[in-house]
């Protein structure tokens, strides 16, 4: 019954032009931010072969039961990787230390804003770029160690070895001025001592890891289950880390649309400009959607519609 429901919803959304406001879509979908925010990554989604009609959704229960519908195209995680870097940092250093370096407060600003507290000099949260870059720096003492730790967390959560999309990585490194600026600001503020270029390079690599929507549902289910991958049975994150990750997803995961999202969907979630969104209902399941057209916040347009419907149809709102 769930499979039929999901097929129906995916089919409805792929033709749902009525409620799909084309003006809400960034015309050059995949470009993040545009002129005001510094215009970072040209044609990013197209690099990974994304098509406008791509649409997919998957649910993975904490028992490991998967229901999926739509495309199995693999696309870059982008900002969804931030969630896994944060979990890995907490398990490496402990929650108190991590929160003493990167705060846990929503910003209401764009994802690539200079969201650093004027007094404490802390990035506001680990899910905006500046906080994710600082979090990435915590993952080890060398570029290689940080990447290895992040990839291990993501592979562990997906239950398989995930590939890297080199073109996305290279393109983002060529146009990394904005992220480099954020890293240099962290150093200037005395919040980071690691080399900016190495940290940003590793952060970008994490963003360019490829997943299908089914991988994402399993990764979300790993968080929903308190840190244990439901397919492999292996512990990827401690319960403390999994809970903290979901807490910050609830308040900060959808950037400057986080308030609307909590009202309308009511689940902790995280979006990426690759077109993916993950969400979790703790102790029950992880859900993911993939649809590459983005709104002005950098969130997937049809993905947001998908979650609004799913939440309403199954009364998933936590409140
Ligand atoms: O660093 C960046 O700007 C991108 N690699 C990731 C941004 C992103 O996914 C924001 N999400 N909605």
py3Dmol code that shows the C-alpha trace and the ligand (Angstrom):
import py3Dmol

protein = """\
ATOM      1  CA  UNK A   1       0.000   0.000   0.000  1.00  0.00           C
ATOM      2  CA  UNK A   2       2.858   2.378   0.811  1.00  0.00           C
ATOM      3  CA  UNK A   3       4.500   1.584  -2.536  1.00  0.00           C
ATOM      4  CA  UNK A   4       1.279   2.415  -4.370  1.00  0.00           C
ATOM      5  CA  UNK A   5       0.869   5.623  -2.401  1.00  0.00           C
ATOM      6  CA  UNK A   6       4.445   6.694  -3.169  1.00  0.00           C
ATOM      7  CA  UNK A   7       4.076   5.896  -6.886  1.00  0.00           C
ATOM      8  CA  UNK A   8       0.880   7.960  -6.952  1.00  0.00           C
ATOM      9  CA  UNK A   9       2.428  10.931  -5.212  1.00  0.00           C
ATOM     10  CA  UNK A  10       5.549  10.915  -7.376  1.00  0.00           C
ATOM     11  CA  UNK A  11       3.396  10.688 -10.518  1.00  0.00           C
ATOM     12  CA  UNK A  12       1.140  13.512  -9.314  1.00  0.00           C
ATOM     13  CA  UNK A  13       4.062  15.776  -8.537  1.00  0.00           C
ATOM     14  CA  UNK A  14       5.735  15.194 -11.858  1.00  0.00           C
ATOM     15  CA  UNK A  15       2.708  16.713 -13.580  1.00  0.00           C
ATOM     16  CA  UNK A  16       1.667  19.101 -10.824  1.00  0.00           C
ATOM     17  CA  UNK A  17       2.163  22.316 -12.735  1.00  0.00           C
ATOM     18  CA  UNK A  18      -0.867  23.923 -11.087  1.00  0.00           C
ATOM     19  CA  UNK A  19       0.703  24.204  -7.665  1.00  0.00           C
ATOM     20  CA  UNK A  20       4.218  24.376  -9.041  1.00  0.00           C
ATOM     21  CA  UNK A  21       5.008  28.047  -9.395  1.00  0.00           C
ATOM     22  CA  UNK A  22       7.637  28.384 -12.118  1.00  0.00           C
ATOM     23  CA  UNK A  23       8.532  31.840 -10.801  1.00  0.00           C
ATOM     24  CA  UNK A  24       9.640  30.211  -7.567  1.00  0.00           C
ATOM     25  CA  UNK A  25      12.304  28.252  -9.412  1.00  0.00           C
ATOM     26  CA  UNK A  26      15.728  29.674 -10.011  1.00  0.00           C
ATOM     27  CA  UNK A  27      15.948  29.935 -13.796  1.00  0.00           C
ATOM     28  CA  UNK A  28      19.481  28.617 -13.899  1.00  0.00           C
ATOM     29  CA  UNK A  29      18.633  25.946 -11.375  1.00  0.00           C
ATOM     30  CA  UNK A  30      21.696  24.642  -9.668  1.00  0.00           C
ATOM     31  CA  UNK A  31      23.370  27.972  -9.459  1.00  0.00           C
ATOM     32  CA  UNK A  32      23.417  28.797  -5.837  1.00  0.00           C
ATOM     33  CA  UNK A  33      22.647  32.217  -4.616  1.00  0.00           C
ATOM     34  CA  UNK A  34      22.833  34.216  -7.826  1.00  0.00           C
ATOM     35  CA  UNK A  35      24.167  37.710  -7.925  1.00  0.00           C
ATOM     36  CA  UNK A  36      23.323  38.890  -4.424  1.00  0.00           C
ATOM     37  CA  UNK A  37      25.017  36.001  -2.697  1.00  0.00           C
ATOM     38  CA  UNK A  38      28.088  35.895  -4.819  1.00  0.00           C
ATOM     39  CA  UNK A  39      27.085  33.425  -7.549  1.00  0.00           C
ATOM     40  CA  UNK A  40      29.062  30.324  -6.801  1.00  0.00           C
ATOM     41  CA  UNK A  41      28.677  27.261  -8.911  1.00  0.00           C
ATOM     42  CA  UNK A  42      27.781  27.533 -12.588  1.00  0.00           C
ATOM     43  CA  UNK A  43      25.452  24.817 -13.908  1.00  0.00           C
ATOM     44  CA  UNK A  44      26.208  22.586 -10.994  1.00  0.00           C
ATOM     45  CA  UNK A  45      23.242  20.243 -11.290  1.00  0.00           C
ATOM     46  CA  UNK A  46      23.718  19.770 -14.990  1.00  0.00           C
ATOM     47  CA  UNK A  47      27.244  18.575 -14.348  1.00  0.00           C
ATOM     48  CA  UNK A  48      25.884  15.526 -12.601  1.00  0.00           C
ATOM     49  CA  UNK A  49      23.392  14.797 -15.376  1.00  0.00           C
ATOM     50  CA  UNK A  50      20.346  16.111 -13.520  1.00  0.00           C
ATOM     51  CA  UNK A  51      17.269  16.635 -15.670  1.00  0.00           C
ATOM     52  CA  UNK A  52      14.306  18.839 -14.960  1.00  0.00           C
ATOM     53  CA  UNK A  53      11.957  15.859 -14.984  1.00  0.00           C
ATOM     54  CA  UNK A  54      13.947  13.881 -12.447  1.00  0.00           C
ATOM     55  CA  UNK A  55      11.804  13.054  -9.463  1.00  0.00           C
ATOM     56  CA  UNK A  56      12.227  10.328  -6.904  1.00  0.00           C
ATOM     57  CA  UNK A  57      11.288   9.513  -3.342  1.00  0.00           C
ATOM     58  CA  UNK A  58      12.157   6.767  -0.885  1.00  0.00           C
ATOM     59  CA  UNK A  59      11.311   5.738   2.654  1.00  0.00           C
ATOM     60  CA  UNK A  60      13.428   3.462   4.835  1.00  0.00           C
ATOM     61  CA  UNK A  61      12.021   2.245   8.140  1.00  0.00           C
ATOM     62  CA  UNK A  62      14.245   1.726  11.169  1.00  0.00           C
ATOM     63  CA  UNK A  63      13.723  -2.013  10.498  1.00  0.00           C
ATOM     64  CA  UNK A  64      15.362  -1.572   7.103  1.00  0.00           C
ATOM     65  CA  UNK A  65      12.270  -1.867   4.933  1.00  0.00           C
ATOM     66  CA  UNK A  66      12.693   0.295   1.824  1.00  0.00           C
ATOM     67  CA  UNK A  67       9.946   1.681  -0.385  1.00  0.00           C
ATOM     68  CA  UNK A  68      11.111   3.741  -3.350  1.00  0.00           C
ATOM     69  CA  UNK A  69       9.593   5.345  -6.404  1.00  0.00           C
ATOM     70  CA  UNK A  70      10.855   7.355  -9.353  1.00  0.00           C
ATOM     71  CA  UNK A  71      14.367   7.917 -10.614  1.00  0.00           C
ATOM     72  CA  UNK A  72      17.453   6.231  -9.217  1.00  0.00           C
ATOM     73  CA  UNK A  73      19.747   8.878 -10.715  1.00  0.00           C
ATOM     74  CA  UNK A  74      22.752   9.537  -8.480  1.00  0.00           C
ATOM     75  CA  UNK A  75      23.289  13.221  -7.649  1.00  0.00           C
ATOM     76  CA  UNK A  76      25.652  15.129  -5.334  1.00  0.00           C
ATOM     77  CA  UNK A  77      24.716  15.286  -1.662  1.00  0.00           C
ATOM     78  CA  UNK A  78      25.779  18.909  -1.431  1.00  0.00           C
ATOM     79  CA  UNK A  79      24.678  20.408   1.880  1.00  0.00           C
ATOM     80  CA  UNK A  80      23.180  17.139   3.102  1.00  0.00           C
ATOM     81  CA  UNK A  81      26.801  16.124   3.733  1.00  0.00           C
ATOM     82  CA  UNK A  82      26.925  18.762   6.507  1.00  0.00           C
ATOM     83  CA  UNK A  83      24.693  16.625   8.680  1.00  0.00           C
ATOM     84  CA  UNK A  84      27.126  13.697   8.557  1.00  0.00           C
ATOM     85  CA  UNK A  85      30.185  15.870   9.147  1.00  0.00           C
ATOM     86  CA  UNK A  86      28.449  17.228  12.250  1.00  0.00           C
ATOM     87  CA  UNK A  87      27.630  13.771  13.600  1.00  0.00           C
ATOM     88  CA  UNK A  88      31.204  12.604  12.997  1.00  0.00           C
ATOM     89  CA  UNK A  89      32.622  15.703  14.733  1.00  0.00           C
ATOM     90  CA  UNK A  90      30.428  15.098  17.796  1.00  0.00           C
ATOM     91  CA  UNK A  91      31.554  11.490  18.076  1.00  0.00           C
ATOM     92  CA  UNK A  92      35.181  12.503  17.671  1.00  0.00           C
ATOM     93  CA  UNK A  93      35.251  15.395  20.149  1.00  0.00           C
ATOM     94  CA  UNK A  94      32.123  15.146  22.301  1.00  0.00           C
ATOM     95  CA  UNK A  95      29.052  17.355  22.106  1.00  0.00           C
ATOM     96  CA  UNK A  96      30.232  19.989  24.588  1.00  0.00           C
ATOM     97  CA  UNK A  97      33.402  20.757  22.674  1.00  0.00           C
ATOM     98  CA  UNK A  98      31.666  20.876  19.300  1.00  0.00           C
ATOM     99  CA  UNK A  99      28.966  23.243  20.594  1.00  0.00           C
ATOM    100  CA  UNK A 100      31.661  25.417  22.182  1.00  0.00           C
ATOM    101  CA  UNK A 101      33.132  25.958  18.704  1.00  0.00           C
ATOM    102  CA  UNK A 102      30.037  25.959  16.465  1.00  0.00           C
ATOM    103  CA  UNK A 103      26.766  27.201  17.939  1.00  0.00           C
ATOM    104  CA  UNK A 104      23.352  25.600  17.430  1.00  0.00           C
ATOM    105  CA  UNK A 105      21.210  28.618  16.603  1.00  0.00           C
ATOM    106  CA  UNK A 106      19.137  29.192  13.459  1.00  0.00           C
ATOM    107  CA  UNK A 107      20.278  32.141  11.367  1.00  0.00           C
ATOM    108  CA  UNK A 108      17.374  33.178   9.137  1.00  0.00           C
ATOM    109  CA  UNK A 109      20.105  34.028   6.625  1.00  0.00           C
ATOM    110  CA  UNK A 110      21.087  32.405   3.341  1.00  0.00           C
ATOM    111  CA  UNK A 111      23.201  29.286   3.544  1.00  0.00           C
ATOM    112  CA  UNK A 112      26.373  31.025   2.392  1.00  0.00           C
ATOM    113  CA  UNK A 113      26.014  34.127   4.590  1.00  0.00           C
ATOM    114  CA  UNK A 114      28.664  35.292   7.020  1.00  0.00           C
ATOM    115  CA  UNK A 115      26.727  33.809   9.936  1.00  0.00           C
ATOM    116  CA  UNK A 116      29.205  34.337  12.719  1.00  0.00           C
ATOM    117  CA  UNK A 117      28.280  35.697  16.153  1.00  0.00           C
ATOM    118  CA  UNK A 118      29.870  39.113  16.706  1.00  0.00           C
ATOM    119  CA  UNK A 119      30.579  38.526  20.378  1.00  0.00           C
ATOM    120  CA  UNK A 120      31.453  34.842  20.658  1.00  0.00           C
ATOM    121  CA  UNK A 121      32.996  34.634  17.138  1.00  0.00           C
ATOM    122  CA  UNK A 122      31.250  31.289  16.725  1.00  0.00           C
ATOM    123  CA  UNK A 123      29.538  30.253  13.482  1.00  0.00           C
ATOM    124  CA  UNK A 124      25.810  30.193  14.211  1.00  0.00           C
ATOM    125  CA  UNK A 125      25.185  26.551  13.321  1.00  0.00           C
ATOM    126  CA  UNK A 126      26.834  23.602  11.554  1.00  0.00           C
ATOM    127  CA  UNK A 127      24.344  23.486   8.661  1.00  0.00           C
ATOM    128  CA  UNK A 128      25.150  26.828   7.042  1.00  0.00           C
ATOM    129  CA  UNK A 129      28.351  26.900   5.006  1.00  0.00           C
ATOM    130  CA  UNK A 130      30.464  28.788   7.517  1.00  0.00           C
ATOM    131  CA  UNK A 131      29.523  26.413  10.324  1.00  0.00           C
ATOM    132  CA  UNK A 132      29.981  23.371   8.101  1.00  0.00           C
ATOM    133  CA  UNK A 133      33.433  24.553   7.045  1.00  0.00           C
ATOM    134  CA  UNK A 134      34.399  25.004  10.708  1.00  0.00           C
ATOM    135  CA  UNK A 135      32.929  21.602  11.530  1.00  0.00           C
ATOM    136  CA  UNK A 136      34.839  20.001   8.667  1.00  0.00           C
ATOM    137  CA  UNK A 137      38.085  21.430  10.076  1.00  0.00           C
ATOM    138  CA  UNK A 138      37.435  19.465  13.281  1.00  0.00           C
ATOM    139  CA  UNK A 139      37.373  16.106  11.557  1.00  0.00           C
ATOM    140  CA  UNK A 140      41.111  15.504  11.744  1.00  0.00           C
ATOM    141  CA  UNK A 141      44.545  17.068  11.726  1.00  0.00           C
ATOM    142  CA  UNK A 142      45.204  16.583   7.995  1.00  0.00           C
ATOM    143  CA  UNK A 143      43.215  17.029   4.807  1.00  0.00           C
ATOM    144  CA  UNK A 144      43.290  13.255   4.223  1.00  0.00           C
ATOM    145  CA  UNK A 145      42.203  12.351   7.749  1.00  0.00           C
ATOM    146  CA  UNK A 146      39.254  14.747   7.619  1.00  0.00           C
ATOM    147  CA  UNK A 147      38.056  13.408   4.279  1.00  0.00           C
ATOM    148  CA  UNK A 148      38.458   9.820   5.357  1.00  0.00           C
ATOM    149  CA  UNK A 149      36.444  10.384   8.528  1.00  0.00           C
ATOM    150  CA  UNK A 150      33.641  12.161   6.686  1.00  0.00           C
ATOM    151  CA  UNK A 151      33.478   9.563   3.903  1.00  0.00           C
ATOM    152  CA  UNK A 152      33.395   6.771   6.504  1.00  0.00           C
ATOM    153  CA  UNK A 153      30.432   8.390   8.258  1.00  0.00           C
ATOM    154  CA  UNK A 154      28.543   8.866   5.000  1.00  0.00           C
ATOM    155  CA  UNK A 155      29.333   5.371   3.709  1.00  0.00           C
ATOM    156  CA  UNK A 156      28.365   3.916   7.077  1.00  0.00           C
ATOM    157  CA  UNK A 157      25.045   5.761   7.044  1.00  0.00           C
ATOM    158  CA  UNK A 158      24.310   4.695   3.455  1.00  0.00           C
ATOM    159  CA  UNK A 159      25.475   1.134   4.045  1.00  0.00           C
ATOM    160  CA  UNK A 160      27.694   1.124   0.981  1.00  0.00           C
ATOM    161  CA  UNK A 161      30.728   2.829  -0.453  1.00  0.00           C
ATOM    162  CA  UNK A 162      29.566   6.064  -2.109  1.00  0.00           C
ATOM    163  CA  UNK A 163      31.260   7.503  -5.196  1.00  0.00           C
ATOM    164  CA  UNK A 164      32.615  10.988  -5.692  1.00  0.00           C
ATOM    165  CA  UNK A 165      31.490  13.184  -8.596  1.00  0.00           C
ATOM    166  CA  UNK A 166      34.810  14.623  -9.688  1.00  0.00           C
ATOM    167  CA  UNK A 167      33.407  17.205 -12.128  1.00  0.00           C
ATOM    168  CA  UNK A 168      31.279  18.779  -9.395  1.00  0.00           C
ATOM    169  CA  UNK A 169      34.249  18.780  -7.085  1.00  0.00           C
ATOM    170  CA  UNK A 170      36.545  20.403  -9.625  1.00  0.00           C
ATOM    171  CA  UNK A 171      33.989  22.989 -10.679  1.00  0.00           C
ATOM    172  CA  UNK A 172      33.285  23.934  -7.083  1.00  0.00           C
ATOM    173  CA  UNK A 173      36.983  24.229  -6.310  1.00  0.00           C
ATOM    174  CA  UNK A 174      37.398  26.539  -9.303  1.00  0.00           C
ATOM    175  CA  UNK A 175      34.608  28.784  -8.033  1.00  0.00           C
ATOM    176  CA  UNK A 176      35.191  28.575  -4.288  1.00  0.00           C
ATOM    177  CA  UNK A 177      35.754  32.264  -3.570  1.00  0.00           C
ATOM    178  CA  UNK A 178      32.749  32.544  -1.340  1.00  0.00           C
ATOM    179  CA  UNK A 179      33.547  29.460   0.754  1.00  0.00           C
ATOM    180  CA  UNK A 180      37.217  30.445   0.918  1.00  0.00           C
ATOM    181  CA  UNK A 181      36.183  33.879   2.134  1.00  0.00           C
ATOM    182  CA  UNK A 182      34.115  32.261   4.887  1.00  0.00           C
ATOM    183  CA  UNK A 183      37.078  30.083   5.892  1.00  0.00           C
ATOM    184  CA  UNK A 184      39.428  33.077   5.985  1.00  0.00           C
ATOM    185  CA  UNK A 185      36.879  34.952   8.110  1.00  0.00           C
ATOM    186  CA  UNK A 186      36.891  32.051  10.567  1.00  0.00           C
ATOM    187  CA  UNK A 187      40.657  32.291  10.805  1.00  0.00           C
ATOM    188  CA  UNK A 188      40.560  36.088  11.086  1.00  0.00           C
ATOM    189  CA  UNK A 189      38.036  35.776  13.931  1.00  0.00           C
ATOM    190  CA  UNK A 190      40.340  33.368  15.735  1.00  0.00           C
ATOM    191  CA  UNK A 191      37.850  30.522  15.391  1.00  0.00           C
ATOM    192  CA  UNK A 192      39.958  28.288  13.123  1.00  0.00           C
ATOM    193  CA  UNK A 193      43.675  27.588  12.763  1.00  0.00           C
ATOM    194  CA  UNK A 194      43.601  24.996   9.971  1.00  0.00           C
ATOM    195  CA  UNK A 195      44.593  25.954   6.428  1.00  0.00           C
ATOM    196  CA  UNK A 196      41.601  27.558   4.676  1.00  0.00           C
ATOM    197  CA  UNK A 197      42.262  26.095   1.248  1.00  0.00           C
ATOM    198  CA  UNK A 198      42.696  22.568   2.549  1.00  0.00           C
ATOM    199  CA  UNK A 199      39.595  22.733   4.710  1.00  0.00           C
ATOM    200  CA  UNK A 200      37.434  24.178   1.923  1.00  0.00           C
ATOM    201  CA  UNK A 201      38.788  21.616  -0.523  1.00  0.00           C
ATOM    202  CA  UNK A 202      37.777  18.777   1.831  1.00  0.00           C
ATOM    203  CA  UNK A 203      34.394  20.367   2.554  1.00  0.00           C
ATOM    204  CA  UNK A 204      33.712  20.642  -1.192  1.00  0.00           C
ATOM    205  CA  UNK A 205      34.664  17.019  -1.707  1.00  0.00           C
ATOM    206  CA  UNK A 206      32.085  15.994   0.894  1.00  0.00           C
ATOM    207  CA  UNK A 207      29.452  18.003  -1.000  1.00  0.00           C
ATOM    208  CA  UNK A 208      30.289  16.193  -4.280  1.00  0.00           C
ATOM    209  CA  UNK A 209      29.628  12.657  -3.012  1.00  0.00           C
ATOM    210  CA  UNK A 210      26.938  10.934  -5.070  1.00  0.00           C
ATOM    211  CA  UNK A 211      23.810   9.282  -3.668  1.00  0.00           C
ATOM    212  CA  UNK A 212      20.528   8.009  -5.020  1.00  0.00           C
ATOM    213  CA  UNK A 213      17.310   8.882  -3.267  1.00  0.00           C
ATOM    214  CA  UNK A 214      17.288   5.366  -1.776  1.00  0.00           C
ATOM    215  CA  UNK A 215      20.761   5.903  -0.305  1.00  0.00           C
ATOM    216  CA  UNK A 216      19.507   9.115   1.220  1.00  0.00           C
ATOM    217  CA  UNK A 217      16.497   7.401   2.793  1.00  0.00           C
ATOM    218  CA  UNK A 218      18.818   4.838   4.394  1.00  0.00           C
ATOM    219  CA  UNK A 219      21.099   7.633   5.630  1.00  0.00           C
ATOM    220  CA  UNK A 220      18.100   9.432   7.122  1.00  0.00           C
ATOM    221  CA  UNK A 221      16.901   6.164   8.699  1.00  0.00           C
ATOM    222  CA  UNK A 222      20.316   5.783  10.330  1.00  0.00           C
ATOM    223  CA  UNK A 223      19.681   9.097  12.076  1.00  0.00           C
ATOM    224  CA  UNK A 224      16.063   8.179  12.867  1.00  0.00           C
ATOM    225  CA  UNK A 225      17.186   4.937  14.495  1.00  0.00           C
ATOM    226  CA  UNK A 226      19.538   6.716  16.883  1.00  0.00           C
ATOM    227  CA  UNK A 227      22.696   6.179  14.837  1.00  0.00           C
ATOM    228  CA  UNK A 228      22.522   2.529  13.746  1.00  0.00           C
ATOM    229  CA  UNK A 229      22.265   1.727  10.047  1.00  0.00           C
ATOM    230  CA  UNK A 230      19.064  -0.330   9.652  1.00  0.00           C
ATOM    231  CA  UNK A 231      20.477  -2.364   6.745  1.00  0.00           C
ATOM    232  CA  UNK A 232      23.913  -3.265   8.072  1.00  0.00           C
ATOM    233  CA  UNK A 233      23.103  -3.144  11.787  1.00  0.00           C
ATOM    234  CA  UNK A 234      26.328  -1.213  12.309  1.00  0.00           C
ATOM    235  CA  UNK A 235      26.493   1.756  14.649  1.00  0.00           C
ATOM    236  CA  UNK A 236      27.524   4.859  12.691  1.00  0.00           C
ATOM    237  CA  UNK A 237      26.798   7.566  15.263  1.00  0.00           C
ATOM    238  CA  UNK A 238      26.278   7.536  19.014  1.00  0.00           C
ATOM    239  CA  UNK A 239      22.730   8.187  20.210  1.00  0.00           C
ATOM    240  CA  UNK A 240      23.877  11.565  21.515  1.00  0.00           C
ATOM    241  CA  UNK A 241      25.261  12.530  18.103  1.00  0.00           C
ATOM    242  CA  UNK A 242      22.190  11.291  16.218  1.00  0.00           C
ATOM    243  CA  UNK A 243      19.872  13.239  18.515  1.00  0.00           C
ATOM    244  CA  UNK A 244      21.927  16.424  18.240  1.00  0.00           C
ATOM    245  CA  UNK A 245      22.081  16.154  14.453  1.00  0.00           C
ATOM    246  CA  UNK A 246      18.300  15.805  14.261  1.00  0.00           C
ATOM    247  CA  UNK A 247      17.792  18.685  16.703  1.00  0.00           C
ATOM    248  CA  UNK A 248      19.831  21.047  14.573  1.00  0.00           C
ATOM    249  CA  UNK A 249      18.150  19.757  11.397  1.00  0.00           C
ATOM    250  CA  UNK A 250      14.786  20.708  12.927  1.00  0.00           C
ATOM    251  CA  UNK A 251      15.771  24.325  13.529  1.00  0.00           C
ATOM    252  CA  UNK A 252      18.392  24.958  10.831  1.00  0.00           C
ATOM    253  CA  UNK A 253      18.149  22.283   8.130  1.00  0.00           C
ATOM    254  CA  UNK A 254      16.116  24.241   5.597  1.00  0.00           C
ATOM    255  CA  UNK A 255      18.031  27.510   5.901  1.00  0.00           C
ATOM    256  CA  UNK A 256      15.967  30.669   5.713  1.00  0.00           C
ATOM    257  CA  UNK A 257      12.904  28.515   5.037  1.00  0.00           C
ATOM    258  CA  UNK A 258      13.267  26.540   8.288  1.00  0.00           C
ATOM    259  CA  UNK A 259      10.288  28.231   9.958  1.00  0.00           C
ATOM    260  CA  UNK A 260       7.866  27.481   7.121  1.00  0.00           C
ATOM    261  CA  UNK A 261       9.156  23.943   6.917  1.00  0.00           C
ATOM    262  CA  UNK A 262       8.591  23.197  10.598  1.00  0.00           C
ATOM    263  CA  UNK A 263       5.055  24.604  10.393  1.00  0.00           C
ATOM    264  CA  UNK A 264       4.136  22.780   7.209  1.00  0.00           C
ATOM    265  CA  UNK A 265       6.051  19.504   7.459  1.00  0.00           C
ATOM    266  CA  UNK A 266       7.045  19.278  11.115  1.00  0.00           C
ATOM    267  CA  UNK A 267      10.026  16.922  10.709  1.00  0.00           C
ATOM    268  CA  UNK A 268      13.774  17.479  11.078  1.00  0.00           C
ATOM    269  CA  UNK A 269      15.172  17.773   7.561  1.00  0.00           C
ATOM    270  CA  UNK A 270      18.121  18.824   5.462  1.00  0.00           C
ATOM    271  CA  UNK A 271      18.272  20.006   1.876  1.00  0.00           C
ATOM    272  CA  UNK A 272      21.111  20.186  -0.630  1.00  0.00           C
ATOM    273  CA  UNK A 273      21.446  22.147  -3.852  1.00  0.00           C
ATOM    274  CA  UNK A 274      21.927  18.861  -5.701  1.00  0.00           C
ATOM    275  CA  UNK A 275      18.121  18.582  -5.339  1.00  0.00           C
ATOM    276  CA  UNK A 276      17.947  16.142  -2.450  1.00  0.00           C
ATOM    277  CA  UNK A 277      16.085  16.498   0.844  1.00  0.00           C
ATOM    278  CA  UNK A 278      16.234  14.112   3.790  1.00  0.00           C
ATOM    279  CA  UNK A 279      13.892  14.024   6.755  1.00  0.00           C
ATOM    280  CA  UNK A 280      13.472  11.718   9.707  1.00  0.00           C
ATOM    281  CA  UNK A 281      10.695  10.677  12.044  1.00  0.00           C
ATOM    282  CA  UNK A 282      12.690   9.559  15.103  1.00  0.00           C
ATOM    283  CA  UNK A 283      12.381   5.838  15.942  1.00  0.00           C
ATOM    284  CA  UNK A 284      10.228   5.286  12.849  1.00  0.00           C
ATOM    285  CA  UNK A 285      11.829   6.006   9.472  1.00  0.00           C
ATOM    286  CA  UNK A 286      13.941   8.157   7.200  1.00  0.00           C
ATOM    287  CA  UNK A 287      12.528   9.732   4.032  1.00  0.00           C
ATOM    288  CA  UNK A 288      14.213  11.337   1.057  1.00  0.00           C
ATOM    289  CA  UNK A 289      13.201  13.119  -2.107  1.00  0.00           C
ATOM    290  CA  UNK A 290      15.102  14.131  -5.188  1.00  0.00           C
ATOM    291  CA  UNK A 291      14.005  16.774  -7.697  1.00  0.00           C
ATOM    292  CA  UNK A 292      16.661  19.135  -9.005  1.00  0.00           C
ATOM    293  CA  UNK A 293      14.776  22.403  -9.475  1.00  0.00           C
ATOM    294  CA  UNK A 294      15.510  24.739  -6.592  1.00  0.00           C
ATOM    295  CA  UNK A 295      13.679  27.635  -5.006  1.00  0.00           C
ATOM    296  CA  UNK A 296      15.335  30.851  -3.927  1.00  0.00           C
ATOM    297  CA  UNK A 297      16.434  29.314  -0.629  1.00  0.00           C
ATOM    298  CA  UNK A 298      18.311  26.561  -2.479  1.00  0.00           C
ATOM    299  CA  UNK A 299      15.709  23.953  -1.492  1.00  0.00           C
ATOM    300  CA  UNK A 300      14.160  21.522  -3.975  1.00  0.00           C
ATOM    301  CA  UNK A 301      10.765  22.835  -5.134  1.00  0.00           C
ATOM    302  CA  UNK A 302       9.058  19.515  -5.862  1.00  0.00           C
ATOM    303  CA  UNK A 303      10.832  17.945  -2.902  1.00  0.00           C
ATOM    304  CA  UNK A 304       9.226  20.507  -0.625  1.00  0.00           C
ATOM    305  CA  UNK A 305       5.825  19.775  -2.186  1.00  0.00           C
ATOM    306  CA  UNK A 306       6.436  16.055  -1.713  1.00  0.00           C
ATOM    307  CA  UNK A 307       7.141  16.464   1.988  1.00  0.00           C
ATOM    308  CA  UNK A 308       4.172  18.767   2.538  1.00  0.00           C
ATOM    309  CA  UNK A 309       1.862  16.138   1.026  1.00  0.00           C
ATOM    310  CA  UNK A 310       3.459  13.178   2.771  1.00  0.00           C
ATOM    311  CA  UNK A 311       3.320  14.909   6.131  1.00  0.00           C
ATOM    312  CA  UNK A 312      -0.326  15.880   5.677  1.00  0.00           C
ATOM    313  CA  UNK A 313      -1.450  12.491   4.303  1.00  0.00           C
ATOM    314  CA  UNK A 314       0.128  10.482   7.133  1.00  0.00           C
ATOM    315  CA  UNK A 315      -0.133  13.114   9.891  1.00  0.00           C
ATOM    316  CA  UNK A 316       3.642  13.037  10.324  1.00  0.00           C
ATOM    317  CA  UNK A 317       3.931  16.493  11.859  1.00  0.00           C
ATOM    318  CA  UNK A 318       5.542  15.886  15.231  1.00  0.00           C
ATOM    319  CA  UNK A 319       3.323  18.440  16.991  1.00  0.00           C
TER     320      UNK A 319
END
"""
ligand_1 = """\
12
LIG
O 29.265 25.041 -0.441
C 28.294 25.207 -1.160
O 27.803 26.308 -1.341
C 27.692 23.988 -1.817
N 28.695 22.991 -2.023
C 26.598 23.396 -0.975
C 25.489 24.340 -0.717
C 24.169 23.706 -0.481
O 23.891 22.581 -0.803
C 23.166 24.589 0.093
N 21.913 23.924 0.138
N 20.852 24.001 -0.019
"""
view = py3Dmol.view(width=600, height=400)
view.addModel(protein, "pdb")
view.setStyle({"model": 0}, {"cartoon": {"style": "trace"}})
view.addModel(ligand_1, "xyz")
view.setStyle({"model": 1}, {"stick": {}})
view.zoomTo()
view.show()
